[in-house]
């Protein structure tokens, strides 16, 4: 399956975090690549070797770059 990757920022609701480029847990990450599939968001953070996956209820805001 080919994912439709976009670039932007993701902010999660309280209680959820992603690993940022410095290896820290963060609620907001900027300049990421993301793809929405069903009820999940796949997130590629520059400098992080793996794709992170969060469920839709964890997402507070997604801002896509133009």
Rosetta constraint file for C-alpha pairs under 8 A:
AtomPair CA 3 CA 35 HARMONIC 6.10 0.50
AtomPair CA 3 CA 36 HARMONIC 7.90 0.50
AtomPair CA 3 CA 37 HARMONIC 7.83 0.50
AtomPair CA 4 CA 35 HARMONIC 5.61 0.50
AtomPair CA 4 CA 36 HARMONIC 7.61 0.50
AtomPair CA 5 CA 33 HARMONIC 6.02 0.50
AtomPair CA 5 CA 34 HARMONIC 5.30 0.50
AtomPair CA 5 CA 35 HARMONIC 4.69 0.50
AtomPair CA 6 CA 33 HARMONIC 5.34 0.50
AtomPair CA 6 CA 34 HARMONIC 5.33 0.50
AtomPair CA 6 CA 35 HARMONIC 6.31 0.50
AtomPair CA 6 CA 64 HARMONIC 6.84 0.50
AtomPair CA 6 CA 65 HARMONIC 7.81 0.50
AtomPair CA 7 CA 31 HARMONIC 6.37 0.50
AtomPair CA 7 CA 32 HARMONIC 5.58 0.50
AtomPair CA 7 CA 33 HARMONIC 4.45 0.50
AtomPair CA 7 CA 34 HARMONIC 6.30 0.50
AtomPair CA 7 CA 64 HARMONIC 5.79 0.50
AtomPair CA 7 CA 65 HARMONIC 5.68 0.50
AtomPair CA 8 CA 30 HARMONIC 6.29 0.50
AtomPair CA 8 CA 31 HARMONIC 5.23 0.50
AtomPair CA 8 CA 32 HARMONIC 5.51 0.50
AtomPair CA 8 CA 33 HARMONIC 6.47 0.50
AtomPair CA 8 CA 34 HARMONIC 7.51 0.50
AtomPair CA 8 CA 62 HARMONIC 7.21 0.50
AtomPair CA 8 CA 63 HARMONIC 5.42 0.50
AtomPair CA 8 CA 64 HARMONIC 4.19 0.50
AtomPair CA 8 CA 65 HARMONIC 4.88 0.50
AtomPair CA 9 CA 28 HARMONIC 7.25 0.50
AtomPair CA 9 CA 29 HARMONIC 5.71 0.50
AtomPair CA 9 CA 30 HARMONIC 4.23 0.50
AtomPair CA 9 CA 31 HARMONIC 5.76 0.50
AtomPair CA 9 CA 32 HARMONIC 6.06 0.50
AtomPair CA 9 CA 62 HARMONIC 5.80 0.50
AtomPair CA 9 CA 63 HARMONIC 5.14 0.50
AtomPair CA 9 CA 64 HARMONIC 6.51 0.50
AtomPair CA 9 CA 65 HARMONIC 7.95 0.50
AtomPair CA 10 CA 28 HARMONIC 5.64 0.50
AtomPair CA 10 CA 29 HARMONIC 5.56 0.50
AtomPair CA 10 CA 30 HARMONIC 6.57 0.50
AtomPair CA 10 CA 32 HARMONIC 7.76 0.50
AtomPair CA 10 CA 59 HARMONIC 7.39 0.50
AtomPair CA 10 CA 60 HARMONIC 7.80 0.50
AtomPair CA 10 CA 61 HARMONIC 5.86 0.50
AtomPair CA 10 CA 62 HARMONIC 4.62 0.50
AtomPair CA 10 CA 63 HARMONIC 6.47 0.50
AtomPair CA 11 CA 27 HARMONIC 5.60 0.50
AtomPair CA 11 CA 28 HARMONIC 4.20 0.50
AtomPair CA 11 CA 29 HARMONIC 6.61 0.50
AtomPair CA 11 CA 59 HARMONIC 6.32 0.50
AtomPair CA 11 CA 60 HARMONIC 5.54 0.50
AtomPair CA 11 CA 61 HARMONIC 5.07 0.50
AtomPair CA 11 CA 62 HARMONIC 6.41 0.50
AtomPair CA 12 CA 16 HARMONIC 5.95 0.50
AtomPair CA 12 CA 17 HARMONIC 6.56 0.50
AtomPair CA 12 CA 27 HARMONIC 5.11 0.50
AtomPair CA 12 CA 28 HARMONIC 6.32 0.50
AtomPair CA 12 CA 58 HARMONIC 5.53 0.50
AtomPair CA 12 CA 59 HARMONIC 4.46 0.50
AtomPair CA 12 CA 60 HARMONIC 4.79 0.50
AtomPair CA 12 CA 61 HARMONIC 6.71 0.50
AtomPair CA 13 CA 27 HARMONIC 7.12 0.50
AtomPair CA 13 CA 58 HARMONIC 5.56 0.50
AtomPair CA 13 CA 59 HARMONIC 5.90 0.50
AtomPair CA 13 CA 60 HARMONIC 5.01 0.50
AtomPair CA 14 CA 27 HARMONIC 7.38 0.50
AtomPair CA 16 CA 27 HARMONIC 6.46 0.50
AtomPair CA 16 CA 58 HARMONIC 6.22 0.50
AtomPair CA 17 CA 25 HARMONIC 5.62 0.50
AtomPair CA 17 CA 26 HARMONIC 5.06 0.50
AtomPair CA 17 CA 27 HARMONIC 4.65 0.50
AtomPair CA 17 CA 28 HARMONIC 7.68 0.50
AtomPair CA 18 CA 25 HARMONIC 5.50 0.50
AtomPair CA 18 CA 26 HARMONIC 5.40 0.50
AtomPair CA 18 CA 27 HARMONIC 6.31 0.50
AtomPair CA 18 CA 28 HARMONIC 7.63 0.50
AtomPair CA 18 CA 29 HARMONIC 7.54 0.50
AtomPair CA 18 CA 52 HARMONIC 7.20 0.50
AtomPair CA 19 CA 23 HARMONIC 5.53 0.50
AtomPair CA 19 CA 24 HARMONIC 5.44 0.50
AtomPair CA 19 CA 25 HARMONIC 4.67 0.50
AtomPair CA 19 CA 26 HARMONIC 6.16 0.50
AtomPair CA 19 CA 45 HARMONIC 7.80 0.50
AtomPair CA 19 CA 48 HARMONIC 7.52 0.50
AtomPair CA 20 CA 24 HARMONIC 5.49 0.50
AtomPair CA 20 CA 25 HARMONIC 6.25 0.50
AtomPair CA 20 CA 26 HARMONIC 6.24 0.50
AtomPair CA 20 CA 29 HARMONIC 6.35 0.50
AtomPair CA 20 CA 45 HARMONIC 6.49 0.50
AtomPair CA 20 CA 47 HARMONIC 7.98 0.50
AtomPair CA 20 CA 48 HARMONIC 7.27 0.50
AtomPair CA 21 CA 45 HARMONIC 6.35 0.50
AtomPair CA 21 CA 46 HARMONIC 5.90 0.50
AtomPair CA 21 CA 47 HARMONIC 4.93 0.50
AtomPair CA 21 CA 48 HARMONIC 5.93 0.50
AtomPair CA 22 CA 47 HARMONIC 7.61 0.50
AtomPair CA 23 CA 48 HARMONIC 7.56 0.50
AtomPair CA 29 CA 45 HARMONIC 7.73 0.50
AtomPair CA 31 CA 45 HARMONIC 7.60 0.50
AtomPair CA 31 CA 46 HARMONIC 7.90 0.50
AtomPair CA 32 CA 43 HARMONIC 6.85 0.50
AtomPair CA 32 CA 44 HARMONIC 5.79 0.50
AtomPair CA 32 CA 45 HARMONIC 4.99 0.50
AtomPair CA 32 CA 46 HARMONIC 6.66 0.50
AtomPair CA 33 CA 43 HARMONIC 5.90 0.50
AtomPair CA 33 CA 44 HARMONIC 5.03 0.50
AtomPair CA 33 CA 45 HARMONIC 6.67 0.50
AtomPair CA 34 CA 41 HARMONIC 6.59 0.50
AtomPair CA 34 CA 42 HARMONIC 5.43 0.50
AtomPair CA 34 CA 43 HARMONIC 4.50 0.50
AtomPair CA 34 CA 44 HARMONIC 6.14 0.50
AtomPair CA 35 CA 41 HARMONIC 5.71 0.50
AtomPair CA 35 CA 42 HARMONIC 5.16 0.50
AtomPair CA 35 CA 43 HARMONIC 6.76 0.50
AtomPair CA 36 CA 40 HARMONIC 5.94 0.50
AtomPair CA 36 CA 41 HARMONIC 4.54 0.50
AtomPair CA 36 CA 42 HARMONIC 6.31 0.50
AtomPair CA 37 CA 41 HARMONIC 6.19 0.50
AtomPair CA 37 CA 42 HARMONIC 7.52 0.50
AtomPair CA 39 CA 55 HARMONIC 5.87 0.50
AtomPair CA 39 CA 56 HARMONIC 5.15 0.50
AtomPair CA 40 CA 53 HARMONIC 6.59 0.50
AtomPair CA 40 CA 54 HARMONIC 5.62 0.50
AtomPair CA 40 CA 55 HARMONIC 4.38 0.50
AtomPair CA 40 CA 56 HARMONIC 5.24 0.50
AtomPair CA 41 CA 53 HARMONIC 5.63 0.50
AtomPair CA 41 CA 54 HARMONIC 5.39 0.50
AtomPair CA 41 CA 55 HARMONIC 6.31 0.50
AtomPair CA 41 CA 56 HARMONIC 6.70 0.50
AtomPair CA 42 CA 51 HARMONIC 6.36 0.50
AtomPair CA 42 CA 52 HARMONIC 5.76 0.50
AtomPair CA 42 CA 53 HARMONIC 4.59 0.50
AtomPair CA 42 CA 54 HARMONIC 6.76 0.50
AtomPair CA 43 CA 51 HARMONIC 5.58 0.50
AtomPair CA 43 CA 52 HARMONIC 5.00 0.50
AtomPair CA 43 CA 53 HARMONIC 6.08 0.50
AtomPair CA 43 CA 54 HARMONIC 7.95 0.50
AtomPair CA 44 CA 48 HARMONIC 7.29 0.50
AtomPair CA 44 CA 50 HARMONIC 7.17 0.50
AtomPair CA 44 CA 51 HARMONIC 5.09 0.50
AtomPair CA 44 CA 52 HARMONIC 6.50 0.50
AtomPair CA 45 CA 51 HARMONIC 7.59 0.50
AtomPair CA 54 CA 58 HARMONIC 6.44 0.50
AtomPair CA 54 CA 59 HARMONIC 7.56 0.50
AtomPair CA 55 CA 59 HARMONIC 7.23 0.50
